[in-house]
Amino acid sequence: MVFGAFVVMWVLLRWDDTRLAETLALGGFGLIASAVGFYAGAAAYQDVRLWPRRPADYAAAQPTQEGDHV
């Protein structure tokens, strides 16, 4: 992500408006977007597949009856 941000900032500050600069900026944004997407997908996979809940955890997560006060 740092490299992608560096590329985008370099293009914004140093280069003229050319097709190559546009392509580099889009590549930098694509690199950042793919890193964020991969991180979010890996975190979701870890939550669902690598840390399965036990049946006791489901019972504790169920809502209580309306008259029950703890």
C-alpha positions in Angstrom: 0.0 0.0 0.0 2.9 2.3 0.7 4.4 1.7 -2.7 1.0 2.3 -4.4 0.6 5.6 -2.4 4.1 6.6 -3.4 3.5 6.0 -7.1 0.2 8.0 -7.0 1.9 10.9 -5.1 4.9 10.9 -7.4 2.6 11.1 -10.5 0.6 13.9 -8.9 3.6 16.0 -7.9 6.2 15.4 -10.6 4.7 14.3 -13.9 2.7 16.2 -16.6 -0.7 15.0 -17.8 0.3 12.1 -20.0 -1.2 8.7 -20.8 1.8 7.1 -19.0 1.1 9.1 -15.8 -2.6 8.1 -16.0 -1.7 4.5 -16.3 0.8 4.6 -13.4 -1.8 6.4 -11.2 -4.5 3.8 -12.0 -2.0 1.0 -11.3 -1.2 2.6 -7.9 -4.9 2.9 -7.0 -5.4 -0.7 -8.2 -2.5 -1.9 -6.0 -4.0 -0.2 -3.0 -7.5 -1.5 -3.7 -6.3 -5.1 -4.2 -4.3 -5.0 -0.9 -7.4 -3.7 1.0 -9.6 -6.3 -0.6 -7.2 -9.1 0.1 -6.9 -8.0 3.7 -10.7 -7.8 4.2 -11.2 -11.2 2.5 -8.5 -12.9 4.6 -9.9 -11.5 7.8 -13.4 -12.7 6.9 -12.0 -16.2 6.1 -10.1 -16.3 9.4 -13.3 -15.4 11.3 -15.4 -18.0 9.6 -13.1 -20.9 8.9 -10.2 -20.8 11.3 -12.0 -19.8 14.5 -15.1 -22.0 14.5 -17.5 -21.4 17.4 -18.4 -24.1 19.9 -22.1 -24.9 20.5 -21.8 -23.3 24.0 -20.9 -20.0 22.3 -24.2 -20.1 20.3 -26.2 -20.6 23.5 -24.6 -17.7 25.2 -25.3 -15.4 22.2 -29.0 -16.1 22.2 -31.3 -13.3 23.4 -32.9 -13.8 26.8 -36.6 -13.9 27.5 -38.3 -10.5 28.0 -38.9 -11.1 31.7 -35.4 -12.3 32.5 -33.2 -9.7 34.1 -29.6 -10.4 34.9 
